């Protein structure tokens, strides 16, 4: 199967979309990245069950459209990045799955929904909702918000649909060195040491990343002595990446979206946490995952690797990888 860039269907980009007559509209805002969307999957499915006759519109970045068939239940993607504005008018129900507010809450208020589901914010006294709890795990946060409104959601409902065959042979170890911020990027030299050792043991290695991470992926491969063909960064769209992860033997990455894909497909993973605890963003307990964290919190938006992330050494990562390879043969 050839590795090609995935072309998503055109997202709604009109200045303002009005709700069509007849079928009511359920509008949910999650204008963030891959991992953020995957942590909201249980809430999205709960909303679908609670509103089976609604046209379900997800306000999220257009680049994530390829995930919608794997999540199921969402009818349309409205291209929105960040907390708004949200170019829609008059949804029957609007749901803030984006953040604590006030920007995201106000953006949904401006759509003039029939009903708004969101967290309460002191800056918007006229809007009710549950209080924001900063230390709550991201998956449970949105499930708890919906429960406050009487909508049950299962935090364990994280599995995605079958993505089909792998674009490769399957059984690879996936090294994903990138992350959205420097604070969550383990040094590429260390990823390269891990890749080189696992390759020496006979495991097939591939290095993944987005188009902005091609350079770091190539550097990891070069330092590890891997051939250029092992670098898949910039060559896989989201559906292909999902299929690659679903059929991988092991994933090694930082606290980023690929870690949540590994969770969604129960693919063994070693996830390196730096500025933010796995208690807030980590994989659920009991799965084939090992979260490494030095217990040192920091600024998740900093440009340099956090002190806690740098405390994690190559021997620790290799030990975790060997443990999973031994107990989770695929």
Secondary structure as GFF3:
##gff-version 3
##sequence-region A 1 330
A	DSSP	beta_strand	17	18	.	.	.	ID=ss1
A	DSSP	beta_strand	25	29	.	.	.	ID=ss2
A	DSSP	alpha_helix	34	39	.	.	.	ID=ss3
A	DSSP	alpha_helix	41	50	.	.	.	ID=ss4
A	DSSP	beta_strand	55	60	.	.	.	ID=ss5
A	DSSP	three_ten_helix	62	67	.	.	.	ID=ss6
A	DSSP	alpha_helix	68	71	.	.	.	ID=ss7
A	DSSP	beta_strand	76	79	.	.	.	ID=ss8
A	DSSP	beta_strand	88	89	.	.	.	ID=ss9
A	DSSP	beta_strand	93	96	.	.	.	ID=ss10
A	DSSP	alpha_helix	103	109	.	.	.	ID=ss11
A	DSSP	beta_strand	115	117	.	.	.	ID=ss12
A	DSSP	alpha_helix	138	148	.	.	.	ID=ss13
A	DSSP	beta_strand	173	176	.	.	.	ID=ss14
A	DSSP	three_ten_helix	182	184	.	.	.	ID=ss15
A	DSSP	alpha_helix	188	200	.	.	.	ID=ss16
A	DSSP	beta_strand	205	208	.	.	.	ID=ss17
A	DSSP	three_ten_helix	211	213	.	.	.	ID=ss18
A	DSSP	alpha_helix	214	224	.	.	.	ID=ss19
A	DSSP	three_ten_helix	228	230	.	.	.	ID=ss20
A	DSSP	alpha_helix	238	246	.	.	.	ID=ss21
A	DSSP	beta_strand	250	254	.	.	.	ID=ss22
A	DSSP	alpha_helix	257	264	.	.	.	ID=ss23
A	DSSP	beta_strand	269	273	.	.	.	ID=ss24
A	DSSP	alpha_helix	278	281	.	.	.	ID=ss25
A	DSSP	beta_strand	289	293	.	.	.	ID=ss26
A	DSSP	alpha_helix	307	310	.	.	.	ID=ss27
A	DSSP	alpha_helix	314	327	.	.	.	ID=ss28
###
